[in-house]
Amino acid sequence: MGSQQTQTAPDEDSGTRRIVLAEPRGFCAGVRRAVGIVERALDLYGPPVYVRKEIVHNHHVVAELTERGARFVDSESEVPEGAVCVFSAHGVSPAVRRAAAERRLDVIDATCPLVAKVHQEAVRYARDGRTILLVGHADHEEVEGTRGEAPERTLVVGTEEDVERLDLPDDAPVAYLTQTTLSLDETARVVDALRRRFTDLVGPHGDDICYASQNRQNAVKALARRSDLVLVVGSVNSSNSVRMVEVAREHGARAHLVPDVTFLDESWLESVTTVGISSGASAPEILVRGLAERLTELGYTGVETDRGASEDVVFALPARLATTAGDRVPSTPLAEEKP
């Protein structure tokens, strides 16, 4: 794949069946940090290291870390007292933190800093006496964690219709926050509905949807305009990957989620000249390479890259895991550098 991406782009009228790779794609800074935290914890403390929930929503990442000695559990109550326990990138509620403390767990927090920012905003709005309207999916781990900061003051809304059904007066003091992995366009519609309804509404100064989700959705929009078919590599429980598929479809392309190459349905390729490929923020590059290599075997011999935003965000490891002052980005085969 490395040499393929540097090929000269084929003539779009030449009839060559080709692959267009979106850039940016794959691991974001928060995912790199979270995976690196589990790997470093295994190196320092030895297996098993317990991880509450999936560290990130990707089956390949979880399987690889399991082989190295990580043990994934649904609840902190399943972790032996005093053991090392990593909180996932999606964040946890204060109730989970209290339960972990009661079990004397040695907690390492892998919450994405962008998710932690939303938690801080929830605490501030609750202190101000506002009802928090959390735009997101009620069953998502990130939303569960954020809502837990002020459960008695937080309502989850997912659609414009949900806004209309809220049992609140229009002049109620309210604040909105959003899940970080949502569709930009869909979220904007819900926030607009909130602004139309409530006269005393405040929100974050910036957009809570993370930079990586924004960049990947914008890249997929560009990909959809020039591809007959868009394939997004990502697990079915990856919210940002699912949103990318939806965005591609909204912008005119047929699109499918592909957890790995074994999920490729070759019937999708009928009459398809150009296949666009991207991947969610928790999908490792090795899965993209496997899919592209299979498409090459099927006759898609031209490969080019559609470059969008440049990403240089880096999140530091927790101080207890960093071995040197400059040790900011973990070295990991799961986070292979893209060619």
C-alpha positions, 0 to 999 in steps of 0.5 A: 500500500505504501508505494501505491499511494504515491502513484500518479493519479490515473486519468479519470476518463481512462476507464481504469478501475481505481481506489481513492483513499481519503486523507485523513482517516483512521486513528485520531489522537485520542485513540492513539493515546488510549491504545498506547495507555493500555500497551504501556500499562501492560509493559509496566505492570504486566498482564492482566491489565483490566479495561472497563468496556472496549478501550475504543470501539474496534474489534481488531484493536480489542482482539490484539490487546486481549492477546497481549494480556488486556482483560476487557470487562463490562463493569468495574465490579468485575475487576479484582480489588486493587488491580490495574483498571483502565477507563476507556476513551469514551469516559465514565461517570462519577458513580463509576469512579466512586465504585472503582475507589471503593474497590481500591482499583489502581485506575488509569484514565484513558478518557479522550481529552475532548470528551473530558472537556464535555464532562467539564462543561456539563459540571459547569452548566449544572452548577449554573442551575441549567437543564443540560440538553445532551445531543447524542445517542442515549445508549452510547458509552460516551453519553452515559458518562457525560450524563452521569456528571449531572443525571438529575439535570440532564436530558438526552435528545437525538432528533428535532422531534425529541426537542419538540417533545421536551417537557420544559417551558420555552423560557427554561434556563437550558444548555446544550452539549453534544456527543463528540462523534455525531454527524455534523449536519444532523447535529446542526439541525438538532441544535437549530431546533433547540435555538428556535424553541428555547429563549434562554439557551447557552452552549459551548464556545466551540463545537463539541464534535471532535476535530477528527470526526469533523475532518473524516466526515468532510473527507468522506463528503469529498470522496462521495462526490468522486466515487461510485462506492464508498467503503468505510472501515470500522466496527459496527459499534463505532459511532463515528464510523457509522456516521461517516457511512451516513454522510457518504450516502447523504452526498450521493454515493452508495456506501457500506461499513466494512469492519474488515476485508472479510465483510466485503461483498463483491456484488457491491462492485458491479458496474463500479469504476471508482471505490472510495475508502476511508476509516473511522477514528478507531480503525487501524490502518492495517484493516484499510490496507487489507481491504485495498489489497483485496480490491487490487486483486479484484482489478482496482489497480489505480490508487490515489489519495484525496487529501483533506485537512492535515492533522498534527494533534497529539495528546500526552500519555498520563505522567505515570506512564511516560518514561521520558519527558518527550514520550508523548506518542506511543509506538504501537503496531496497532497505530501504524504510521500511514504511508 
